[in-house]
Amino acid sequence: MLENLEKLGFAADRSGSSFGARRGTGGQVPASSAELFCLERGTTIRVLTALCAVGRGSFTLDGIPRLRQRRLAR
């Protein structure tokens, strides 16, 4: 998830025991394009889909074959 957030242009803090995006962007998605790979994580693809919908540009979300079989990714 953090790697994908970084591809969208968000700053991610990987230090310490809590990981996450640490800097706001005023409601904007900084990147205008990105290829995001979500493995088999349904929650990740749902959150990233919402973020990409707010952004302006071309975004590709994908995952392993099993994720593509799941109803949420169709």
Backbone as numpy.savetxt, mean C-alpha at the origin, in Angstrom:
# Nx Ny Nz CAx CAy CAz Cx Cy Cz
3.74 -4.26 4.19 2.91 -3.07 4.19 3.78 -1.82 4.19
4.79 -1.78 5.04 5.63 -0.59 5.11 6.38 -0.35 3.80
6.85 -1.40 3.18 7.54 -1.26 1.89 6.59 -0.65 0.85
5.36 -1.09 0.84 4.38 -0.54 -0.10 4.04 0.91 0.22
3.95 1.25 1.49 3.71 2.65 1.86 4.87 3.53 1.39
6.09 3.02 1.50 7.25 3.77 1.01 7.18 3.94 -0.50
6.73 2.93 -1.22 6.58 3.05 -2.68 5.55 4.11 -3.05
4.59 4.33 -2.16 3.59 5.38 -2.39 4.10 6.75 -1.96
5.30 6.79 -1.41 5.91 8.07 -1.04 5.77 8.46 0.41
5.23 7.59 1.24 5.09 7.88 2.66 6.38 7.50 3.38
6.71 8.24 4.43 7.88 7.92 5.25 7.48 6.86 6.26
8.23 5.78 6.33 7.94 4.71 7.28 9.09 4.62 8.28
8.75 4.49 9.53 9.74 4.37 10.60 9.83 2.91 11.00
10.98 2.31 10.82 11.17 0.90 11.14 12.02 0.73 12.41
12.18 1.75 13.18 13.02 1.67 14.38 12.18 1.30 15.60
12.85 0.76 16.57 12.18 0.44 17.83 11.22 -0.72 17.70
10.28 -0.79 18.63 9.35 -1.92 18.66 8.04 -1.63 17.94
7.81 -0.39 17.55 6.58 -0.07 16.82 6.95 0.45 15.44
6.37 -0.15 14.43 6.64 0.23 13.06 5.41 0.95 12.52
5.62 1.88 11.61 4.47 2.52 10.99 4.84 3.77 10.24
3.86 4.32 9.55 4.06 5.58 8.84 4.07 6.68 9.90
5.03 7.57 9.80 5.22 8.56 10.87 5.01 10.01 10.44
4.82 10.26 9.16 4.71 11.64 8.71 3.47 11.77 7.84
2.64 12.74 8.15 1.45 12.98 7.35 1.80 13.69 6.05
0.90 13.60 5.10 1.12 14.24 3.81 -0.06 15.13 3.42
-0.82 15.57 4.40 -1.92 16.47 4.12 -3.04 15.85 3.29
-3.24 14.56 3.44 -4.31 13.89 2.71 -3.97 13.55 1.27
-2.71 13.68 0.89 -2.29 13.38 -0.47 -1.42 12.13 -0.51
-1.50 11.40 -1.61 -0.59 10.29 -1.86 0.57 10.86 -2.68
1.78 10.88 -2.14 2.90 11.54 -2.83 3.25 10.94 -4.20
3.19 9.64 -4.35 3.59 9.01 -5.62 2.48 9.14 -6.66
2.87 9.24 -7.91 1.88 9.27 -8.99 1.77 7.91 -9.68
2.65 6.99 -9.32 2.54 5.62 -9.83 3.33 4.70 -8.90
2.89 3.45 -8.84 3.59 2.46 -8.03 3.06 1.08 -8.34
3.94 0.10 -8.23 3.56 -1.30 -8.31 3.68 -1.87 -6.90
2.56 -2.30 -6.36 2.50 -2.73 -4.97 2.22 -4.23 -4.90
3.04 -4.94 -4.16 2.91 -6.39 -4.04 2.48 -6.71 -2.62
1.35 -7.39 -2.48 0.72 -7.59 -1.17 0.82 -9.02 -0.64
1.61 -9.87 -1.30 1.73 -11.28 -0.89 0.34 -11.91 -0.85
-0.07 -12.41 0.33 -1.40 -13.00 0.48 -2.18 -12.26 1.56
-1.88 -11.01 1.75 -2.44 -10.24 2.86 -3.66 -9.43 2.42
-4.83 -9.91 2.82 -6.08 -9.25 2.46 -6.22 -7.86 3.04
-5.85 -7.70 4.31 -5.95 -6.38 4.93 -5.03 -5.39 4.24
-3.84 -5.81 3.89 -2.89 -4.93 3.20 -3.46 -4.45 1.87
-4.00 -5.35 1.06 -4.51 -4.93 -0.25 -5.74 -4.03 -0.10
-6.55 -4.26 0.93 -7.72 -3.38 1.15 -7.29 -1.97 1.52
-6.34 -1.85 2.44 -5.87 -0.52 2.86 -5.19 0.19 1.69
-4.34 -0.53 0.97 -3.63 0.10 -0.15 -4.58 0.47 -1.29
-5.62 -0.31 -1.51 -6.61 0.04 -2.53 -7.27 1.36 -2.19
-7.62 1.55 -0.93 -8.23 2.81 -0.50 -7.26 3.98 -0.68
-6.00 3.79 -0.30 -5.00 4.86 -0.47 -4.82 5.21 -1.95
-4.74 4.19 -2.80 -4.55 4.44 -4.23 -5.76 5.14 -4.84
-6.94 4.86 -4.32 -8.15 5.52 -4.82 -8.12 7.02 -4.53
-7.48 7.41 -3.45 -7.34 8.82 -3.10 -6.25 9.49 -3.93
-5.26 8.71 -4.34 -4.14 9.25 -5.11 -4.51 9.57 -6.54
-3.58 10.22 -7.21 -3.76 10.56 -8.61 -2.63 9.93 -9.39
-2.98 9.03 -10.28 -1.95 8.37 -11.06 -2.34 6.95 -11.39
-1.35 6.14 -11.63 -1.54 4.75 -12.03 -0.88 3.84 -11.01
-1.69 2.99 -10.38 -1.20 2.10 -9.34 -1.60 0.66 -9.67
-0.67 -0.26 -9.49 -0.93 -1.67 -9.72 -0.78 -2.40 -8.40
-1.82 -3.12 -8.01 -1.78 -3.93 -6.79 -1.87 -5.38 -7.20
-0.99 -6.20 -6.62 -0.95 -7.61 -6.97 -0.51 -8.40 -5.76
-0.54 -9.71 -5.89 -0.12 -10.59 -4.82 0.18 -11.96 -5.38
0.37 -12.90 -4.48 0.64 -14.26 -4.92 -0.64 -14.84 -5.53
-0.54 -15.93 -6.29 -1.73 -16.50 -6.94 -2.90 -16.75 -5.99
-2.63 -17.15 -4.78 -3.72 -17.40 -3.82 -4.51 -16.13 -3.53
-3.87 -15.00 -3.43 -4.58 -13.74 -3.19 -5.50 -13.41 -4.37
-5.03 -13.68 -5.57 -5.84 -13.41 -6.76 -7.09 -14.28 -6.81
-7.07 -15.43 -6.15 -8.23 -16.32 -6.12 -9.28 -15.86 -5.13
-8.88 -15.08 -4.17 -9.80 -14.65 -3.12 -10.75 -13.59 -3.63
-11.95 -13.59 -3.14 -13.00 -12.68 -3.58 -12.62 -11.20 -3.41
-11.87 -10.87 -2.39 -11.53 -9.48 -2.12 -10.66 -8.85 -3.19
-9.95 -9.64 -3.94 -9.00 -9.09 -4.93 -9.60 -9.04 -6.34
-10.83 -9.42 -6.51 -11.43 -9.43 -7.86 -12.09 -8.13 -8.17
